[in-house]
Amino acid sequence: MAEQRPGEPFKRVDVHEAKEMIDAGNVQVIDAREPWEHAEGHVPGSLRIQHMAVLVQADKLARDRPILFICKSGARSAVAAEFAASLGITDLYNVDGGHEAWAAAGYPMELGD
C-alpha cells in the first residue's frame, strides 16, 4: 500500500504496486539513473531523466497523470521526486528498492536507451 512519510512530497510504493500501476496504464515512469545504467536494463517504456536533471528537463514531466520515479535502489528517484514536487507537481510516487527489487521480482527489463 502506498505510504507517504511526513515531510515527503511523494508516496512510496513497492515494486509490486509499481507494476500494477504500470500495467493499469496512465502513469509516466521516470528512470532517474545514469545513461549507462538505463542502457543495461530498465522498466519497459520508462523515460530516462537523471535525478539531477529533473529541473532542467521539467518540460518532459507529465502534468496530467501520476509520475512513478525509479532508480537503482530508491534514493536518487526520491531526490528526483523532490525536485518534481518543487515544480508544483503533486501526484508523485517513488519505487522503494528500485531496479534491484524490480529485477529480483522477475519483472521485465528492456535493454538499450
Secondary structure as GFF3:
##gff-version 3
##sequence-region A 1 113
A	DSSP	beta_strand	11	13	.	.	.	ID=ss1
A	DSSP	alpha_helix	15	24	.	.	.	ID=ss2
A	DSSP	beta_strand	28	31	.	.	.	ID=ss3
A	DSSP	alpha_helix	35	40	.	.	.	ID=ss4
A	DSSP	beta_strand	47	48	.	.	.	ID=ss5
A	DSSP	three_ten_helix	51	53	.	.	.	ID=ss6
A	DSSP	three_ten_helix	58	60	.	.	.	ID=ss7
A	DSSP	beta_strand	67	70	.	.	.	ID=ss8
A	DSSP	alpha_helix	75	86	.	.	.	ID=ss9
A	DSSP	beta_strand	92	95	.	.	.	ID=ss10
A	DSSP	alpha_helix	98	104	.	.	.	ID=ss11
###
